[in-house]
Amino acid sequence: MQRHNAIREGVIAGMIGAAAVALWFFILDVVQGRLFFTPAALGSGFLRGARGIGEVEISTVTVGGYTLVHIMAFALVGVLAASLIHAAEKRPVILLGAILL
């Protein structure tokens, strides 16, 4: 049986998830004619404390900063999920707890 690495597998799964979500919002932004608006809005709110649409700043700093947060969050969730799955292989009751969580 091949050994599994929860960190490697989790990061890969997280990157796939992050790319899928980013692509979805990129498509929505292109259709609406507001390129990079979604990551700029999230970045402006998260990094600069923007409270309304008028405060959204579409810049490299806001888009890039939020993209880094987005990638790290998905990687962290991926590693957590992979770790739970690997632990559940040894103790199936953990899987039930993870599902309920």
URLINKA-V833826 format. One record per pair of residues at least 6 apart in sequence whose ideal C-beta (glycine too) atoms are under 6 Angstrom apart, sorted by the first residue. I is the first residue (numbers start at 1). J is the second residue. Records with the same first field share a line. If there is no record, write none. Layout:
I = J / J
This chain:
4 = 86
6 = 82 / 83 / 86
7 = 79
9 = 82
10 = 78 / 79 / 82
11 = 75 / 78
13 = 78
14 = 74 / 75 / 78
17 = 74
18 = 70 / 71 / 74
25 = 38
29 = 35 / 37 / 38
36 = 58 / 63
39 = 63 / 66 / 67
40 = 56 / 58 / 62 / 63
41 = 56
42 = 66
43 = 62 / 63 / 65 / 66
44 = 50 / 56 / 57 / 62
47 = 65
50 = 56
84 = 98
87 = 94
88 = 94 / 95
